């Protein structure tokens, strides 16, 4: 009986920490994606093509994509359906380099 309890505890404790990690990663990706979508809605409402909201959206999208493409988040992102967020009409924030070094047009369709 003691061996059974030790075995259960030895399995449950690591699984608990894996679950906490997965949930925190999903929460982070969800909040970054929600921020992008909120900024996009605000930018859509503005008629100025060079608005601050569009630049802010591009920066937020690049932060989301960087977090999404980082290991081990990339596995969880694929599993939970977090798609890559494209910058506004091809714009990129100054100094941004994609994680894989390619432009979005070179990567092909997102599956």
C-alpha positions in Angstrom: 0.0 0.0 0.0 2.8 2.4 0.8 4.5 1.7 -2.6 1.2 2.5 -4.3 0.9 5.9 -2.5 4.5 6.8 -3.3 4.0 5.9 -6.9 0.9 8.0 -7.2 2.6 10.9 -5.5 5.6 10.5 -7.8 3.3 10.7 -10.9 0.9 13.4 -9.7 3.4 16.0 -8.6 5.2 16.3 -12.0 1.9 16.2 -13.8 0.6 19.1 -11.7 3.6 21.2 -12.6 3.2 20.4 -16.3 -0.4 21.4 -16.1 0.5 24.7 -14.4 3.1 25.4 -17.1 0.6 24.6 -19.9 -2.1 26.7 -18.5 0.2 29.7 -17.9 1.5 29.4 -21.5 -2.0 29.3 -22.9 -3.0 32.2 -20.8 0.0 34.3 -22.0 -0.7 33.5 -25.7 -4.4 34.2 -25.2 -3.8 37.6 -23.6 -1.2 38.6 -26.3 -3.6 37.5 -29.1 -6.5 39.4 -27.4 -4.3 42.5 -27.2 -3.6 42.2 -31.0 -7.3 41.9 -31.8 -8.3 44.8 -29.6 -5.7 47.1 -31.2 -6.8 45.9 -34.6 -10.4 46.9 -33.9 -9.2 50.3 -32.7 -7.0 50.7 -35.9 -9.9 49.7 -38.1 -12.0 52.5 -36.6 -9.4 55.1 -37.6 -9.3 56.3 -41.2 -5.7 57.5 -41.1 -3.5 54.9 -42.9 -0.5 55.9 -40.8 -2.2 55.9 -37.5 -0.5 55.1 -34.2 -2.9 52.2 -33.6 -1.6 50.4 -36.8 2.0 50.8 -35.7 1.0 49.6 -32.3 -0.8 46.6 -33.9 2.3 45.6 -35.9 4.4 45.7 -32.7 1.9 43.7 -30.7 1.6 41.1 -33.6 5.3 40.7 -33.7 5.5 40.2 -29.9 2.7 37.6 -30.1 4.5 35.8 -33.0 7.8 35.8 -31.1 6.2 34.3 -28.0 4.2 31.9 -30.2 7.3 30.7 -32.1 9.5 30.2 -29.0 10.2 26.7 -27.8 8.2 25.0 -26.1 5.3 27.5 -26.8 5.3 26.5 -30.4 4.1 23.0 -29.6 1.3 24.2 -27.4 0.4 26.9 -29.9 -0.1 24.3 -32.6 -2.0 22.0 -30.3 -4.4 24.7 -29.2 -4.7 26.4 -32.6 -2.9 29.7 -32.0 -2.2 30.9 -35.6 0.5 33.4 -36.5 -0.7 37.0 -36.6 0.3 38.9 -39.7 1.5 42.5 -39.4 -0.8 45.2 -40.9 -0.6 45.1 -44.7 3.0 44.0 -44.7 4.3 46.6 -42.2 6.9 45.6 -39.7 8.1 47.4 -36.6 11.6 48.8 -36.8 14.3 46.2 -36.1 12.0 43.1 -36.1 13.5 39.9 -37.4 11.2 36.8 -37.6 12.4 33.9 -35.5 13.1 31.7 -38.6 14.6 34.6 -40.6 12.0 34.5 -43.4 9.4 37.0 -44.5 5.7 35.9 -44.1 5.3 35.7 -47.9 8.2 33.2 -48.0 6.7 30.9 -45.4 3.7 29.8 -47.3 0.2 29.3 -46.0 -0.4 28.8 -42.2 -1.9 25.4 -41.5 
